[in-house]
Amino acid sequence: MIWLNSRGGVQPFGGKTGTSSAAGHSWDVWTGQQTSWKIISYVLQGGGTSFNNLDVKALIDDAVSRGSVNSAHYLIDAEAGFEIWQGGQGLATSSFSFSASTGSTGGGDTQAPTAPGTPTVTGTTASSVSLSWPAATDNVGVTGYDVYRGGTLAGSTAGTSFTDSGLSASTAYTYTVKARDAAGNVSAASAAVTATTGSGPGNGGGNGCTATYSNTNDWGNGFTADVTVTNTGTAATHGWKVTWTYGGNQHVTNSWNANVTQSGASVTASSLDWNGALAPSAATHFGFQGTYSGSNGTPTLSCTAS
């Protein structure tokens, strides 16, 4: 959503998670997670009443970089208008036009993305390794990442995290990541990281899980994070619990899709009634907002399933 002006003290869904200078304007960025979809809103600082040639694509690219929009998705609708707030406050639209062109498979784009940042191991089990990494940049836009185990392609993802499964216990694996853009240009490989799988099934009885942590937004003194929980066992789970300990002074302020509690630097996230049951290889997500000062490193997660 793009908020060009507002009255009556209303605000977008979610919370303010940063600022942006996309499309030649200064914006407050609000994000929020509903049950099955994300909302990102750009609120023009100071507001305005008339605009020409607003570069909506620049705002979409900014939303992609923040993890709120998937670069593989399509723009299917554009609307303008206003909603009536309590007390009749609002702003009408007197005229509106919008133009868009179809996407390109690259054409003259020959510039490869930058190499992704060094991957971090965010979790291991006896048969899997979970990774996350800082995003690459591109003159048009990064569309995906290829994860290599040694010299073999382990898999691809549109995001900045990945879980490699089907591995051998008590074995060291080395990973690198390359970025791709829409034209098929491929970046240089990231620096390598080595992970060692566990010595045996994490929980016995056919139950096991892994959790992957990703910082989706960071604005210097606050952040939002997303955690993916995957059932790595051979039986369906009834519930799961993820724990980690921060290395800094991070403090969780609110969360969604999990019951998240914090004691000192230790954090525990437990499944809710509706997302604790996961079939083998199935995954679910939960997220949260937090504050910090100093550094905001990625913690190592532990996941248990019942």
N, C-alpha and C positions, 0 to 999 in steps of 0.2 A: 504494500500500500504506500502511496506517495501523498503526504499531507502537505499541501501548499499553504494552507491557512486553517485556523481553528478558533473557536470561541466557546465560552461557557465552561472552561476548566476541564474539558474532556481530554483524554489521552489514548494512545493506541493500546492494543492488547499486549500483555507481557510486561517487560521492564526495559528501561533504557540501558543498553549494553555497549554504547560507544558513539563515536561521531564519524562523519565521512565528508570528504570534499568532492565527491563524484559529481559529474555533469556540471562542473563549474560553480557549484553552490555549496554552502555549509549546511549539513544535516545532523540532527540527532537521530541515532539509530536505535529502534526498539525491536526486541525479539521476544518470541514466546512460543511454547510448544503445546499444542492441543493434543488430544489422544492420538490422532493418526496423521497430523500434518503440522508444518511449521508456518509461523507468521513472522514476516519482517516488515517493518514500517520505517519510512524515511520522513522525518518531520523537518520542514524547512525552518532554519533558525531565523527568527524575525518575521516569517510569513511574507506573503505577497499577494497581489490581486490579478496580475496579468503576466503570462509567460509565452514566449515563442521559442520553438525549436528546442524544447527540453529533451535532453539526450537520455531517454529511458533505458537504452541499452547499457549506458555507463552505470546506471543504478542496478540493473540486472547483474552485470559483471561484478559489481561490488558485493551483491547478495550471494553470488556464487562463491566468491573468495571467503565469505564468512560462514559458509556451510549451510545457509538457509535455502538455497536454490541449487538443484542439480543441473550441471552444465549439459547433461544429455536430454533434458526436458525441453518442451516446446512452449512458446507463447501462443495461447489459443484464444485469448480474449483481452480486451482493454476497455475499461469503463470509466466514466467521469460523472461526478455528481456530488450530492451531500446527503448525509443521514441526519434526521431530526433528533437532536439531543433532548434530554429532559429540560423542560422549560422553553422549548422552541428555539434554542440557540443553534446556529449553523450558518453555513455560507452556501449560496446558490452558485451554479455554473451557468453563465449566459451563453457560452459557445465553447465548442470542443472539436478538435480534429486530431487524428492520429494516423501516422503512416509507418509501415513496416515492410521489410523486404525478406525474401526467403533466405535461409542460411546457405552458406557456401561450403563445399568440401575442401576448400583451401585456396584454390586458384594460385595466385602469386605469392602466397604466404610460404616463405622458405626459412623463416626464423624459428629455430628450435627453442623449446622452453629452457629455462635454467635448470640445473640439477637440483633435485629435492634435497632438503636438509638431511643430516645424518639420522637414520632410523633409531628409535628407542624401543627396547623390548619391554612391553607393558604386561606380559603375562606368559607363563608356560605351563604345560601339563606334560604327562608322559608321552603324549602323541601330538602336541600342537605347540606353536609359537605364535604369539600375538605381537604385532608391531604397530608403531605410529611414527610419523615423520612430519617435519615442517614442509608446508606446501611449496611447490615450484611456482615460478611466474612466467608469463608469456605475453608477447605483444598483442595477441588476439584472445587467448584464453586456454588454460589447461583443461583437457577433457577427461584425463584418466592417468592412472599409474600402473606400471608393470613391476611386479615384485619378483626378484630372481633369488633362488636358493642356489648358491654357487653360480654356475653358468646356466642353470636350468630355470625356465620361466615357471614360477610356482603359482601365479595367478595374477589377475588384474582387478582393479577397483577404481571407482570414480572418486572415492574419498581419500583421506590421508591416514587410513588405518587398514590393517589386513591381518587375518588369522590363517596361518598355514597349518593344515591338519594332515592326519595320516602318517605321522612321523614315527621314528623308532625311539624307544625310551633310552635315556642316558646317553644321548648323542648330541654332538655340537654341530650346529648349522650356521653358515654365514650368508647374510642377506644384503642385497643392494636394491635400490629402487630407481626406475627411470620414469620420466613424465612424458606424456603425449599431448599434442594439440589436435584440433579438428582437421588440419591439413595432413596429418600423419607424420609431422616432424617429431623426432624423439630426442630427448635430452641426453646429456652424459649421465653416467651412473652416479648415484649418491656415494658417499663414503660407506664403507661396509660396517656391519655390526654382527657379532656372533652371539648366538643363544644356545643354551644346552637344555634339552628336554629333561623332564623328571624321571625318576627311577622306576615308577610304576603307576598304576591307576590312582588318580587323585583321591577318590572317595570309596572305591570298592563297590560291589553290588551292582555294577553296570551304570552307576551315576557319576557324572563328572561335568565340569563346566570351565570355561575360560572367560575372562573379562578384559576388554580392550578399552583403554582410556584415551580420549582425544580432547584437547583444548580447542573449542570451536570459535571462541572469541576472546580477545584479551585487550583491555584498554588501559593498561598501566597500573591500576589499583583494583581492578575487578576482572572477572572472567566468567565465561560459561563453558561447561564441559559436557561431553556426551560419552556414555559408557555402553558398549555392546556386550551383552551376555549371550554366550553360545553354549548349547548343550553338546559336550564332547563325548558323552557316554553312549551306551548301547540301549538304554531304557529311557522312557520319558521322565522328566523331573516333575516333582510336585511343588517345589519351591527352590529358591537359590539365595545365596548371601555373598556379597562382595565386600571385602575389607581392604583398606590401605592406610598407610601412614604418610602424611605430608612431611617433606624435608624442610619446609619453610613455615610461615605463619598463616597459610591459607585457612579461610574460615567459610564454611558452607552457609549460605543465607536462606536459600529456598531450593526446592527440588520438585521433580515431576516423574511419574511412572515408577517410583520406588519409595520406600520408607527409609530416609537417610538421616542418620544421627551422627553427631561428632562429639568426642571427648578428647580435649587437648588436640594433638595432631592426628589422632586415630579416628577414622571414619568407617562406618558400617552402613551398607545399603542392602535392604531386604526386599524381596519380591512382594507384590501386592496380590490380592485374591485373583485378579484376572490375568496376570502375566507370569505366574510362577510355573505353570505347566508348559514345558517345552519338549517337543518331540526330538529324537536324536538329530543332531546337526541344525536344529532350528535356533533362531536368535531373537532377542528382544533388546530394546534400548531404554535407558533412563538418562536423565540429565539433571543438571543443577547449576545454580549461580553461586559465586563466591567472591570474597574480597581478599586482598593480600597487599603486602608491601615488600619490596626487595625482589627476590626471584620467585618464579612460578613454574618450577620443574614438574615433569610428569612422574607421578609416583608408580611404584610397582604394585600391581593388584593381585589379590588372592581370591579365588572363587570356589565356593563349595555348593553342592547341590544335594537335594534330598528327594 
